[in-house]
Amino acid sequence: MISPALSTTDRMKVLITGANGQLGQALIALAPTNYEVIALSRRQLDITDRTTVLDRIGELKPDWVINAAAYTAVDRAEQEVEQAFAVNGQAPGYLAEALANTGGRLLHISTDFVFDGQRSTPYPPTAPPNPLNVYGESKLMGEQMVQTCLGDASLIVRTAWVYDGTHRNFVTTMLRLMEEQQEVRVVADQVGTPTATSTLANTLWLGIRQRWYGIYHATDAGIATWYDFAVAIQHYGRQLNLLEHSVPIVPITTAEFPTTACRPAYSVLDKSSTWEQLQELPLHWQPVLYEQLLGLMMDGSARTLGAYQCS
């Protein structure tokens, strides 16, 4: 669903929350030059503080807010329930309330984890949610708060398996483990789609430019298991000399790698309604991954390597 489109010469004020995160950084880097972008980190704007959110949005009066702030520690959320719901559930409602007061719009980022993984075909935006864990439940609550408060002045974009080359995520974790360990064991019975932050950020900016509303899905093209993803990371990592040697990658089942939070076995998102609006054909996740790793090699920047968090 699209509201009357703005021209590319229209200036807009866009506030980005969670500006220090991997998506926030990509949004800043790829922002249209004619937009006034206000990028705020968690320290600069605590979205869980309703009074602060209402005051700051009321002062700045952005045309759009992109809510890239999120609690993404999927397993830890099972114990930190209150914190997960405060950030992912209640805080989007505060942003929506503030924008309802000022007449602005909200682009809220959600997740494939709102689904239970029982399907064997991609989930369309209209599929009934049924999250399996606290993280998914909290993100679904955020969606509902936003839609209830803002209606057609809101845009929700669900995504999956998001990564870049510098923050803590599956890609940087695999690169570290492949350097440090003699073999890597990776789950091979969970299916989804890897998504580069650059792909997602470009899609989000298009959604703002064209004034989308409702719910859309956005990932790279194709499907993969975590095992497939890891194999590709090592293959391209060796090609680009990001890895000095190859190690065995052992496929394992979810049962062999127990986690605190249950995860959907199949969470591929149907992007057909999104791709109808794109100005170029979507790329498969493998060449996108190669380009991301090539950028990492050419950039030579230090990467932050740590335990990955699914989002």
MIDOMI-141564 format. One record per residue (C-alpha): x, y, z. Coordinates in steps of 0.001 Angstrom, whole numbers, plus 500000, padded with zeros to 6 digits. Layout:
BEGIN
+--------+--------+--------+
|     c1 |     c2 |     c3 |
+--------+--------+--------+
|      X |      Y |      Z |
...
+--------+--------+--------+
//
This chain:
BEGIN
+--------+--------+--------+
|     c1 |     c2 |     c3 |
+--------+--------+--------+
| 500000 | 500000 | 500000 |
| 501392 | 503365 | 498965 |
| 500352 | 506911 | 499737 |
| 500853 | 509567 | 497030 |
| 504586 | 509515 | 496377 |
| 506878 | 512390 | 497169 |
| 509258 | 513573 | 494491 |
| 512962 | 512917 | 494995 |
| 513481 | 516673 | 495445 |
| 511182 | 516869 | 498473 |
| 513094 | 517554 | 501677 |
| 512119 | 515650 | 504773 |
| 513314 | 515475 | 508335 |
| 513917 | 511862 | 509364 |
| 514864 | 510803 | 512885 |
| 516652 | 507463 | 513289 |
| 516617 | 505700 | 516666 |
| 519234 | 503096 | 517523 |
| 521747 | 504995 | 515413 |
| 524807 | 503107 | 516707 |
| 523481 | 499677 | 515716 |
| 524288 | 497873 | 512485 |
| 521064 | 498921 | 510752 |
| 521245 | 502445 | 512127 |
| 524738 | 502854 | 510725 |
| 523654 | 501565 | 507300 |
| 520672 | 503932 | 507263 |
| 522951 | 506891 | 508006 |
| 525453 | 505875 | 505322 |
| 522775 | 505407 | 502638 |
| 520471 | 508292 | 503527 |
| 519255 | 510456 | 500609 |
| 521310 | 513631 | 500480 |
| 518231 | 515846 | 500349 |
| 516883 | 514536 | 503669 |
| 517699 | 516081 | 507013 |
| 518718 | 513073 | 509102 |
| 518779 | 513212 | 512896 |
| 520519 | 510064 | 514149 |
| 520144 | 509375 | 517868 |
| 521787 | 506594 | 519847 |
| 520226 | 504943 | 522889 |
| 522091 | 507381 | 525145 |
| 520765 | 510333 | 523169 |
| 517180 | 509064 | 523135 |
| 515963 | 506345 | 525480 |
| 512834 | 505204 | 523668 |
| 511592 | 503395 | 526788 |
| 511150 | 506767 | 528550 |
| 507709 | 507951 | 527440 |
| 508083 | 511522 | 528692 |
| 511436 | 511961 | 526976 |
| 510096 | 510512 | 523719 |
| 507036 | 512769 | 523725 |
| 509138 | 515843 | 524506 |
| 511894 | 515131 | 521966 |
| 509546 | 514248 | 519098 |
| 507423 | 517259 | 519976 |
| 510499 | 519474 | 519825 |
| 512018 | 518071 | 516609 |
| 508764 | 517334 | 514733 |
| 510280 | 514875 | 512227 |
| 508314 | 513898 | 509144 |
| 509361 | 510288 | 509752 |
| 510932 | 508281 | 512537 |
| 512752 | 505071 | 511614 |
| 512790 | 502913 | 514715 |
| 515994 | 500878 | 514337 |
| 516337 | 500467 | 518105 |
| 515588 | 496983 | 519399 |
| 516331 | 494423 | 522065 |
| 517776 | 491567 | 519980 |
| 519259 | 489156 | 522556 |
| 516863 | 486338 | 521656 |
| 517944 | 483844 | 524324 |
| 518512 | 486387 | 527087 |
| 515014 | 487748 | 526508 |
| 513605 | 484567 | 528044 |
| 514956 | 485808 | 531408 |
| 514882 | 489565 | 530743 |
| 511213 | 489579 | 529781 |
| 510416 | 493005 | 531186 |
| 513329 | 494651 | 529375 |
| 512512 | 492956 | 526068 |
| 508902 | 494107 | 526200 |
| 509903 | 497613 | 527320 |
| 512160 | 498125 | 524286 |
| 510389 | 496068 | 521614 |
| 506782 | 496330 | 522751 |
| 506009 | 499480 | 524731 |
| 508610 | 501880 | 523321 |
| 507326 | 501732 | 519721 |
| 503975 | 502722 | 521155 |
| 505540 | 505810 | 522733 |
| 507070 | 506783 | 519385 |
| 503709 | 506252 | 517684 |
| 501917 | 508328 | 520321 |
| 504392 | 511173 | 519902 |
| 504061 | 511130 | 516117 |
| 500269 | 511033 | 516336 |
| 500566 | 514320 | 518250 |
| 502867 | 515956 | 515675 |
| 501453 | 514478 | 512470 |
| 504566 | 512454 | 511628 |
| 504949 | 508897 | 510344 |
| 506703 | 505889 | 511843 |
| 508706 | 503184 | 510094 |
| 509105 | 500340 | 512573 |
| 511434 | 497364 | 512020 |
| 510099 | 493947 | 512995 |
| 511152 | 490345 | 512529 |
| 510493 | 486919 | 511018 |
| 510336 | 485647 | 514606 |
| 506714 | 486778 | 514870 |
| 505946 | 483504 | 513011 |
| 506052 | 479952 | 514361 |
| 507889 | 478306 | 511468 |
| 505215 | 475698 | 510784 |
| 504802 | 476624 | 507118 |
| 506875 | 475238 | 504259 |
| 506248 | 478209 | 501936 |
| 507212 | 481869 | 502493 |
| 505143 | 483866 | 504987 |
| 503212 | 486755 | 503388 |
| 502639 | 489932 | 505415 |
| 499043 | 488827 | 506000 |
| 499982 | 485474 | 507593 |
| 498747 | 485159 | 511202 |
| 501617 | 485709 | 513653 |
| 502332 | 483097 | 516305 |
| 505716 | 483753 | 517951 |
| 507552 | 480946 | 519726 |
| 509625 | 483034 | 522135 |
| 509659 | 486189 | 524241 |
| 511623 | 488116 | 521629 |
| 509021 | 487366 | 518955 |
| 506170 | 488145 | 521332 |
| 507713 | 491495 | 522250 |
| 508233 | 492432 | 518599 |
| 504640 | 491490 | 517774 |
| 503435 | 493697 | 520623 |
| 505427 | 496572 | 519113 |
| 503747 | 496049 | 515747 |
| 500317 | 496096 | 517375 |
| 501045 | 499227 | 519408 |
| 502235 | 501081 | 516312 |
| 499285 | 500080 | 514141 |
| 496731 | 500816 | 516850 |
| 498091 | 504296 | 517475 |
| 499049 | 505433 | 513967 |
| 497087 | 503283 | 511509 |
| 497919 | 504297 | 507929 |
| 500590 | 506708 | 509168 |
| 502713 | 503689 | 510077 |
| 504920 | 501340 | 508085 |
| 506117 | 498047 | 509546 |
| 508915 | 496204 | 507766 |
| 509748 | 492678 | 508874 |
| 513187 | 491344 | 508097 |
| 515439 | 488409 | 509032 |
| 519017 | 487229 | 509637 |
| 520463 | 490741 | 509405 |
| 524223 | 491220 | 509220 |
| 527024 | 493573 | 508222 |
| 530792 | 493219 | 508320 |
| 531600 | 495012 | 511560 |
| 528969 | 494518 | 514278 |
| 528208 | 491380 | 516286 |
| 526238 | 489045 | 514044 |
| 526442 | 485603 | 512443 |
| 528937 | 486635 | 509765 |
| 531495 | 488202 | 512097 |
| 531076 | 485343 | 514553 |
| 531704 | 482735 | 511864 |
| 534806 | 484565 | 510659 |
| 536157 | 484565 | 514207 |
| 535318 | 480922 | 514895 |
| 536812 | 479801 | 511596 |
| 540055 | 481479 | 512608 |
| 540093 | 480121 | 516157 |
| 538638 | 476596 | 515995 |
| 539511 | 473359 | 514222 |
| 535907 | 472819 | 513164 |
| 532629 | 474737 | 513315 |
| 529271 | 473100 | 514080 |
| 526288 | 474924 | 512591 |
| 522535 | 474262 | 512681 |
| 521268 | 472906 | 509368 |
| 517520 | 472525 | 509972 |
| 516470 | 476165 | 510400 |
| 515607 | 477899 | 507125 |
| 515481 | 481627 | 506414 |
| 517168 | 484327 | 504335 |
| 520373 | 486239 | 505160 |
| 519925 | 489989 | 504777 |
| 522642 | 492617 | 504446 |
| 522020 | 495892 | 506243 |
| 522693 | 497748 | 502988 |
| 519858 | 495921 | 501224 |
| 517485 | 496559 | 504094 |
| 518455 | 500220 | 504477 |
| 517940 | 500947 | 500784 |
| 514511 | 499311 | 500927 |
| 513542 | 501359 | 503975 |
| 514559 | 504620 | 502320 |
| 512482 | 503668 | 499273 |
| 509516 | 502995 | 501547 |
| 509829 | 506474 | 503010 |
| 510258 | 508131 | 499625 |
| 507165 | 506387 | 498275 |
| 505237 | 506732 | 501562 |
| 504406 | 503059 | 502005 |
| 502072 | 502091 | 504820 |
| 500946 | 498806 | 506301 |
| 503207 | 495750 | 506625 |
| 505961 | 494780 | 504196 |
| 508641 | 492093 | 504226 |
| 512238 | 492816 | 503202 |
| 515234 | 490478 | 502919 |
| 517686 | 489530 | 500214 |
| 516489 | 486915 | 497710 |
| 516822 | 483169 | 498125 |
| 516750 | 480838 | 501111 |
| 519393 | 479189 | 503260 |
| 520021 | 477272 | 506444 |
| 522509 | 478597 | 508965 |
| 524815 | 475821 | 507705 |
| 524471 | 477066 | 504096 |
| 525214 | 480572 | 505298 |
| 528344 | 479435 | 507153 |
| 529627 | 477471 | 504128 |
| 529255 | 480567 | 501936 |
| 531002 | 482763 | 504520 |
| 534007 | 480446 | 504538 |
| 534028 | 480067 | 500730 |
| 534059 | 483803 | 500087 |
| 536249 | 484485 | 503105 |
| 538934 | 482218 | 501656 |
| 538580 | 483767 | 498184 |
| 539089 | 487226 | 499622 |
| 541889 | 486229 | 502022 |
| 539832 | 487137 | 505051 |
| 540532 | 483608 | 506315 |
| 543952 | 481982 | 506260 |
| 542654 | 478408 | 506074 |
| 539484 | 476335 | 505773 |
| 537991 | 474284 | 508598 |
| 535358 | 471526 | 508509 |
| 531822 | 472888 | 508875 |
| 529671 | 470219 | 510491 |
| 525881 | 470339 | 509974 |
| 523924 | 469658 | 513151 |
| 520269 | 469661 | 514180 |
| 518534 | 472174 | 516401 |
| 518259 | 469420 | 519017 |
| 522066 | 469111 | 519039 |
| 522431 | 472846 | 519712 |
| 519881 | 473597 | 522445 |
| 519109 | 477252 | 523119 |
| 517031 | 478949 | 525782 |
| 514586 | 480369 | 523232 |
| 512745 | 478257 | 520673 |
| 513338 | 479324 | 517083 |
| 511139 | 478833 | 514010 |
| 512288 | 475989 | 511759 |
| 511155 | 477886 | 508649 |
| 510930 | 481676 | 508607 |
| 511336 | 482643 | 504953 |
| 509403 | 485848 | 504276 |
| 507337 | 486467 | 501134 |
| 508672 | 489718 | 499662 |
| 506572 | 489843 | 496481 |
| 504621 | 492964 | 497513 |
| 507890 | 494712 | 498383 |
| 509706 | 493695 | 495232 |
| 506875 | 495107 | 493105 |
| 507941 | 498547 | 494359 |
| 511707 | 498167 | 493967 |
| 513440 | 500050 | 491191 |
| 515848 | 497166 | 490487 |
| 515707 | 493394 | 490646 |
| 516509 | 491952 | 494082 |
| 519837 | 490174 | 494467 |
| 520335 | 486683 | 495848 |
| 521885 | 486627 | 499309 |
| 525091 | 484932 | 498094 |
| 526389 | 487701 | 495774 |
| 525290 | 490249 | 498362 |
| 527354 | 488409 | 500978 |
| 530338 | 488403 | 498623 |
| 530035 | 492171 | 498148 |
| 529827 | 492685 | 501902 |
| 532961 | 490617 | 502514 |
| 534739 | 492313 | 499605 |
| 533974 | 495650 | 501223 |
| 535351 | 494347 | 504501 |
| 538564 | 493247 | 502795 |
| 539020 | 496550 | 500935 |
| 538071 | 498622 | 503908 |
| 540630 | 496989 | 506191 |
| 538682 | 498213 | 509201 |
| 538768 | 496284 | 512449 |
| 535743 | 494112 | 512924 |
| 533987 | 493446 | 516171 |
| 533791 | 489691 | 516663 |
| 531497 | 488169 | 519256 |
| 528667 | 485782 | 519881 |
| 525991 | 486336 | 517262 |
| 522454 | 487318 | 518045 |
| 519698 | 486317 | 515634 |
| 517291 | 489103 | 514689 |
+--------+--------+--------+
//
